[in-house]
Amino acid sequence: MLESYTLKLPKAVYAGKGAMSKLEGVLKEAGATKVALFTDKSIYELGLADGAVEIIKSLGLGVEVCSDLAIEPTYAEVQKTVDWFCESGCDFILAIGGGSVMDASKLVSVLATSEYSVHDLLGDPSLARKQVKTVMVPTTAGTGAEATPNAIVAVPEDELKVGIVSDEMVADVVILEADMIKNLPRSIAAATGLDALCHAIECFTSNKANPMSDTFALEALDLILNNIERACDDPEAMDAKRAMQLASFYAGIAITASGTTAVHALSYPLGGRFHVAHGVSNAILLMPVMHYNEPACRELFAKAYDRCMPGDAATVEEKSAALLERMDEIVKHLDMPENLAALGVEDVDIDSLVASGMEVTRLLVNNMREVTPEAAKAIYEQII
């Protein structure tokens, strides 16, 4: 556990039913004159952004909508969005959407300048400087992108996804509006919810874990283990959905304070090369990586068991096994693909996946048990 640590948070977080009404005060305080609303086509067509647009217009402000953001975009696609913003005349960013929408918006907020590009940030994230204030409104309960200083982009030439990380990208304001996730399709709720589960357990068992990250990771893990199935299965279970919304945010804070590990590192090549949805690739890798890590993380798994699911387990070994069994039960209940073959991955692809995964050293160094190329190959082979 780190002895020295920091935590960067949004300036304000508004949560619960009716939280979107706080947008009016936020816009007034910021002195905004024209708002860039980033979202995706489905969210816009469902009317989830209508309330925000009404608030903006009621204040007499201009608004430009960008609803054609790519899902899990390449860095070149994000650059096009940056160029659109620079030509729009907007001076404020409102992001309403999932992780891809929020990540792109965070990048735009530091790229509204001609001094550097998205490609430049891939090589040197320290170049980033906040240019435009941002409000993040998540429409899923899972990615935690509203809380993190991270933005993930695909790099096609490397068949990999890469995380650009800068404190400058932390949102100025986060709005957790419960109605935004009420009608989330089960498949999306499951994939994003399992992404949050990965965030929580990975950050808690990271080499960079610390008292601050543990506080948020354990609370997120508790909320997820005890709410994710009902939140996904029952459209009317708003208490469980609100719990998942908070859990996602808390797990995002844990990322900011600590960092994810081998699950995310090994999932990036699956997204970059095979375009597997981020939450799905994490869900497939979660249990193989956790079982691989168990000898090094046993005490921590037992501590998480005591915090989140007290029961009959008595010894450290029993508690660790029970926690892993519970996570495996959740993954299976939520109908994630059981293997990579179902996603178009073949045996002949494993070596290239290993090579790409081993390049994600930013995350692999966080893993408590060293992941060698041989270990990575064995993990992929378990799920082929």
C-alpha positions as CSV (number, residue, x, y, z in Angstrom):
1,M,0.0,0.0,0.0
2,L,1.3,3.5,-0.9
3,E,2.5,5.6,2.0
4,S,2.0,8.9,0.0
5,Y,-1.1,9.4,-2.1
6,T,-3.4,12.1,-3.5
7,L,-7.0,12.3,-4.6
8,K,-8.4,14.6,-7.3
9,L,-12.2,15.2,-7.3
10,P,-14.7,17.2,-9.3
11,K,-15.6,20.6,-7.8
12,A,-19.2,19.5,-7.1
13,V,-21.3,16.3,-7.4
14,Y,-25.1,16.5,-7.5
15,A,-26.9,13.2,-7.0
16,G,-30.3,11.6,-6.8
17,K,-33.7,12.3,-8.3
18,G,-34.0,15.8,-9.8
19,A,-30.3,16.4,-9.7
20,M,-30.3,17.7,-13.3
21,S,-32.1,20.8,-12.1
22,K,-28.7,21.9,-10.6
23,L,-27.5,22.5,-14.1
24,E,-29.1,25.9,-14.2
25,G,-27.0,27.2,-11.3
26,V,-23.8,25.6,-12.7
27,L,-24.2,27.3,-16.1
28,K,-24.9,30.7,-14.4
29,E,-21.9,30.4,-12.1
30,A,-19.6,29.4,-15.0
31,G,-20.8,32.4,-17.1
32,A,-21.5,30.1,-20.1
33,T,-22.9,31.7,-23.3
34,K,-23.0,28.7,-25.7
35,V,-23.0,25.1,-24.6
36,A,-21.6,22.1,-26.5
37,L,-23.8,19.1,-25.7
38,F,-22.0,15.9,-26.4
39,T,-24.1,12.7,-26.5
40,D,-24.8,9.8,-28.8
41,K,-27.6,9.3,-31.2
42,S,-29.6,6.7,-29.2
43,I,-29.5,8.9,-26.1
44,Y,-30.5,11.9,-28.0
45,E,-33.4,10.1,-29.8
46,L,-34.6,8.7,-26.5
47,G,-35.0,12.2,-25.2
48,L,-32.6,11.8,-22.3
49,A,-31.0,15.2,-23.1
50,D,-34.2,17.1,-23.6
51,G,-34.4,18.3,-20.0
52,A,-30.8,19.7,-20.2
53,V,-31.6,21.4,-23.5
54,E,-34.7,23.1,-22.0
55,I,-32.6,24.4,-19.1
56,I,-30.0,25.8,-21.4
57,K,-32.5,27.5,-23.6
58,S,-34.5,28.8,-20.6
59,L,-31.4,30.8,-19.7
60,G,-31.1,32.3,-23.1
61,L,-27.9,30.4,-23.9
62,G,-26.9,28.9,-27.2
63,V,-26.5,25.2,-27.6
64,E,-24.8,23.0,-30.3
65,V,-25.5,19.3,-30.2
66,C,-22.9,16.7,-31.2
67,S,-24.7,13.4,-31.2
68,D,-22.6,11.4,-33.7
69,L,-19.8,10.5,-31.3
70,A,-18.3,7.1,-32.1
71,I,-18.6,4.3,-29.6
72,E,-15.1,3.6,-28.2
73,P,-13.6,6.0,-30.7
74,T,-10.1,6.1,-32.3
75,Y,-7.9,9.0,-31.6
76,A,-8.5,10.3,-35.1
77,E,-12.2,10.3,-34.5
78,V,-11.8,12.2,-31.3
79,Q,-9.6,14.8,-33.1
80,K,-12.5,15.4,-35.5
81,T,-14.8,16.1,-32.6
82,V,-12.2,18.5,-31.2
83,D,-12.1,20.3,-34.5
84,W,-15.9,20.5,-34.5
85,F,-15.9,22.1,-31.1
86,C,-13.3,24.6,-32.0
87,E,-15.4,25.8,-34.9
88,S,-18.7,25.8,-32.9
89,G,-18.0,28.9,-30.8
90,C,-19.0,27.1,-27.7
91,D,-17.5,27.9,-24.3
92,F,-18.9,25.2,-22.1
93,I,-19.1,21.4,-22.4
94,L,-22.0,19.2,-21.2
95,A,-21.6,15.5,-21.7
96,I,-24.6,13.2,-21.4
97,G,-23.8,9.6,-22.1
98,G,-21.7,6.6,-21.4
99,G,-17.9,6.2,-21.1
100,S,-17.1,7.0,-24.7
101,V,-19.1,10.2,-24.7
102,M,-17.5,11.4,-21.4
103,D,-14.0,10.4,-22.4
104,A,-14.3,12.2,-25.7
105,S,-15.7,15.3,-23.9
106,K,-12.8,15.2,-21.4
107,L,-10.3,15.2,-24.2
108,V,-12.1,18.1,-26.0
109,S,-11.9,20.1,-22.8
110,V,-8.1,20.0,-22.9
111,L,-7.7,20.1,-26.7
112,A,-9.5,23.2,-27.6
113,T,-6.2,24.7,-28.5
114,S,-3.8,24.5,-31.5
115,E,-0.8,23.8,-29.3
116,Y,-1.2,20.0,-29.3
117,S,-3.4,17.2,-30.7
118,V,-4.9,13.9,-29.4
119,H,-2.0,12.1,-31.0
120,D,0.4,14.3,-29.1
121,L,-1.3,13.4,-25.8
122,L,-0.8,9.7,-26.6
123,G,2.9,10.3,-26.3
124,D,2.9,12.9,-23.6
125,P,-0.3,13.4,-21.5
126,S,1.4,16.1,-19.4
127,L,0.8,18.5,-22.3
128,A,-2.9,18.7,-21.4
129,R,-4.3,21.9,-20.0
130,K,-8.0,22.5,-19.2
131,Q,-9.4,24.9,-21.7
132,V,-13.1,24.5,-21.2
133,K,-15.2,23.7,-18.1
134,T,-17.1,20.4,-18.1
135,V,-20.2,18.8,-16.6
136,M,-20.5,15.0,-16.8
137,V,-23.9,13.3,-16.7
138,P,-23.5,9.5,-17.0
139,T,-26.3,7.5,-18.6
140,T,-24.9,4.1,-17.5
141,A,-24.0,2.8,-14.0
142,G,-20.6,1.3,-14.7
143,T,-17.8,3.1,-16.5
144,G,-17.1,5.7,-13.8
145,A,-15.7,8.0,-16.5
146,E,-17.4,10.9,-14.8
147,A,-15.0,10.7,-11.9
148,T,-11.7,9.8,-13.5
149,P,-8.9,11.8,-15.2
150,N,-8.7,9.0,-17.9
151,A,-9.8,8.9,-21.5
152,I,-9.6,5.7,-23.5
153,V,-9.0,5.9,-27.3
154,A,-8.4,3.2,-29.9
155,V,-5.1,3.2,-31.7
156,P,-5.8,1.1,-34.9
157,E,-2.3,0.9,-36.1
158,D,-1.3,-0.8,-32.8
159,E,-4.6,-2.8,-32.5
160,L,-4.8,-1.5,-29.0
161,K,-6.8,0.9,-26.7
162,V,-4.7,3.4,-24.9
163,G,-5.6,5.4,-21.8
164,I,-4.6,9.1,-21.7
165,V,-4.4,10.2,-18.1
166,S,-4.2,13.7,-16.9
167,D,-5.6,15.5,-13.8
168,E,-6.5,18.3,-16.1
169,M,-9.4,16.1,-17.4
170,V,-11.2,15.7,-14.1
171,A,-14.7,17.0,-14.6
172,D,-15.6,20.3,-13.0
173,V,-19.1,19.1,-12.1
174,V,-20.8,15.7,-12.0
175,I,-24.6,15.2,-12.1
176,L,-25.8,11.7,-11.1
177,E,-29.5,11.8,-12.2
178,A,-31.3,8.6,-11.3
179,D,-33.8,8.9,-14.2
180,M,-31.0,8.7,-16.7
181,I,-30.4,5.0,-16.0
182,K,-34.0,3.9,-15.3
183,N,-34.6,2.3,-18.7
184,L,-31.1,1.1,-19.5
185,P,-31.2,-2.2,-21.5
186,R,-30.2,-5.2,-19.4
187,S,-27.2,-6.0,-21.6
188,I,-25.8,-2.6,-21.3
189,A,-26.5,-2.4,-17.6
190,A,-24.8,-5.7,-17.1
191,A,-21.7,-4.9,-19.1
192,T,-21.2,-1.5,-17.6
193,G,-22.0,-2.8,-14.1
194,L,-19.4,-5.5,-14.4
195,D,-16.9,-2.9,-15.5
196,A,-17.6,-1.1,-12.2
197,L,-17.1,-4.4,-10.4
198,C,-13.7,-4.8,-12.1
199,H,-12.8,-1.2,-11.1
200,A,-13.6,-1.8,-7.5
201,I,-11.8,-5.1,-7.0
202,E,-8.8,-4.1,-9.1
203,C,-8.3,-0.8,-7.3
204,F,-8.6,-2.5,-3.9
205,T,-5.9,-5.0,-4.9
206,S,-3.7,-2.7,-6.8
207,N,-0.1,-2.0,-5.8
208,K,-1.1,1.6,-5.7
209,A,-3.9,1.1,-3.3
210,N,-4.0,3.4,-0.3
211,P,-6.5,4.4,2.5
212,M,-8.3,6.8,0.2
213,S,-8.8,4.4,-2.7
214,D,-9.7,1.6,-0.3
215,T,-12.5,3.7,1.2
216,F,-14.2,4.2,-2.2
217,A,-13.3,0.8,-3.7
218,L,-14.8,-1.2,-0.8
219,E,-18.0,0.9,-0.6
220,A,-18.4,0.4,-4.4
221,L,-17.7,-3.3,-4.1
222,D,-20.3,-3.6,-1.3
223,L,-23.0,-1.8,-3.3
224,I,-22.2,-3.8,-6.5
225,L,-22.2,-7.2,-5.0
226,N,-25.5,-6.6,-3.3
227,N,-27.4,-4.7,-6.0
228,I,-26.1,-5.4,-9.5
229,E,-28.3,-8.4,-10.3
230,R,-31.5,-6.7,-9.2
231,A,-30.5,-3.5,-10.9
232,C,-30.1,-5.3,-14.2
233,D,-33.1,-7.7,-13.9
234,D,-35.8,-5.4,-12.6
235,P,-36.6,-2.2,-14.5
236,E,-38.5,-0.9,-11.5
237,A,-35.8,-1.5,-8.9
238,M,-34.7,2.2,-8.6
239,D,-33.1,1.7,-5.2
240,A,-30.7,-0.9,-6.7
241,K,-30.1,1.3,-9.8
242,R,-29.3,4.3,-7.6
243,A,-26.9,2.1,-5.6
244,M,-25.2,1.1,-8.8
245,Q,-25.0,4.7,-10.0
246,L,-23.2,5.6,-6.8
247,A,-21.1,2.5,-6.9
248,S,-19.9,3.4,-10.4
249,F,-18.9,6.9,-9.3
250,Y,-17.2,5.6,-6.2
251,A,-15.3,3.0,-8.3
252,G,-14.3,5.8,-10.6
253,I,-12.9,7.8,-7.7
254,A,-11.0,4.6,-6.7
255,I,-9.4,4.6,-10.1
256,T,-8.3,8.2,-9.7
257,A,-6.7,7.4,-6.3
258,S,-5.3,4.0,-7.2
259,G,-5.6,2.3,-10.6
260,T,-6.8,-0.8,-12.3
261,T,-4.6,-3.9,-12.9
262,A,-4.3,-6.9,-15.2
263,V,-8.0,-7.3,-16.0
264,H,-8.0,-4.0,-17.8
265,A,-4.5,-4.4,-19.2
266,L,-5.4,-7.7,-20.9
267,S,-8.8,-6.5,-22.1
268,Y,-7.4,-3.5,-24.1
269,P,-6.2,-5.7,-27.0
270,L,-9.6,-7.3,-27.3
271,G,-11.2,-3.9,-27.7
272,G,-8.5,-2.5,-30.0
273,R,-8.3,-5.5,-32.4
274,F,-11.6,-7.3,-32.1
275,H,-13.8,-4.3,-31.1
276,V,-15.2,-6.1,-28.1
277,A,-17.1,-3.8,-25.8
278,H,-15.0,-2.7,-22.9
279,G,-17.3,-4.0,-20.2
280,V,-17.7,-7.4,-22.0
281,S,-14.0,-7.9,-22.4
282,N,-13.4,-7.1,-18.7
283,A,-16.2,-9.4,-17.6
284,I,-14.6,-12.3,-19.5
285,L,-11.2,-11.7,-18.1
286,L,-12.3,-10.9,-14.5
287,M,-12.4,-14.4,-13.0
288,P,-9.3,-15.8,-14.7
289,V,-7.2,-12.9,-13.6
290,M,-8.7,-12.9,-10.0
291,H,-7.9,-16.6,-9.7
292,Y,-4.4,-16.0,-11.0
293,N,-4.0,-13.2,-8.4
294,E,-5.5,-15.1,-5.5
295,P,-2.2,-16.3,-3.9
296,A,-1.0,-12.7,-3.8
297,C,-4.4,-11.1,-2.9
298,R,-5.9,-13.7,-0.5
299,E,-5.8,-11.5,2.6
300,L,-7.4,-8.6,0.7
301,F,-10.1,-10.8,-0.8
302,A,-10.8,-12.0,2.8
303,K,-11.0,-8.4,4.0
304,A,-13.4,-7.6,1.1
305,Y,-15.5,-10.6,2.1
306,D,-15.8,-9.4,5.7
307,R,-16.8,-5.9,4.5
308,C,-19.3,-6.9,1.7
309,M,-20.7,-10.3,2.3
310,P,-20.3,-11.6,5.8
311,G,-21.4,-15.3,6.1
312,D,-20.2,-18.7,7.3
313,A,-16.6,-18.5,5.9
314,A,-14.1,-18.7,8.8
315,T,-10.6,-18.9,7.5
316,V,-8.8,-16.5,5.2
317,E,-8.8,-19.2,2.5
318,E,-12.5,-19.8,2.8
319,K,-13.3,-16.1,2.7
320,S,-11.2,-15.5,-0.4
321,A,-12.8,-18.5,-2.1
322,A,-16.3,-17.3,-1.2
323,L,-15.7,-13.8,-2.6
324,L,-14.4,-15.2,-5.9
325,E,-17.4,-17.6,-6.1
326,R,-19.8,-14.7,-5.6
327,M,-18.2,-12.7,-8.4
328,D,-18.2,-15.7,-10.7
329,E,-21.9,-16.2,-9.9
330,I,-22.7,-12.6,-10.8
331,V,-20.8,-12.8,-14.2
332,K,-22.7,-16.0,-15.1
333,H,-26.1,-14.6,-13.9
334,L,-25.7,-11.5,-16.2
335,D,-25.2,-13.7,-19.3
336,M,-21.8,-12.5,-20.4
337,P,-20.1,-14.4,-23.2
338,E,-18.4,-17.5,-21.8
339,N,-15.3,-17.4,-24.0
340,L,-13.4,-15.4,-26.6
341,A,-14.4,-17.7,-29.4
342,A,-17.9,-16.3,-29.2
343,L,-16.4,-12.9,-30.0
344,G,-14.4,-14.1,-33.0
345,V,-11.1,-14.7,-31.3
346,E,-9.2,-17.9,-32.3
347,D,-6.2,-19.8,-31.0
348,V,-3.9,-18.3,-33.6
349,D,-4.7,-14.8,-32.1
350,I,-3.4,-15.5,-28.6
351,D,0.2,-14.7,-29.2
352,S,-0.6,-11.3,-30.7
353,L,-3.0,-10.6,-27.8
354,V,-0.2,-11.4,-25.3
355,A,2.2,-9.1,-27.1
356,S,-0.2,-6.3,-27.1
357,G,-1.4,-6.9,-23.5
358,M,2.2,-6.9,-22.2
359,E,2.6,-3.4,-23.6
360,V,0.0,-2.0,-21.2
361,T,2.7,-1.6,-18.5
362,R,0.8,1.4,-17.0
363,L,-1.6,-1.1,-15.6
364,L,0.4,-4.3,-15.3
365,V,2.8,-2.6,-12.8
366,N,-0.3,-2.2,-10.5
367,N,-1.0,-6.0,-10.4
368,M,0.1,-7.5,-7.1
369,R,1.2,-10.8,-8.8
370,E,3.6,-10.2,-11.7
371,V,2.1,-11.0,-15.0
372,T,4.6,-12.6,-17.3
373,P,4.0,-13.3,-21.0
374,E,3.6,-16.9,-20.1
375,A,1.0,-16.1,-17.5
376,A,-0.9,-13.8,-19.8
377,K,-1.0,-16.5,-22.4
378,A,-2.3,-19.0,-19.9
379,I,-5.0,-16.6,-18.9
380,Y,-6.1,-16.0,-22.5
381,E,-6.0,-19.8,-23.2
382,Q,-8.5,-20.4,-20.3
383,I,-11.1,-18.3,-22.0
384,I,-10.5,-19.1,-25.7
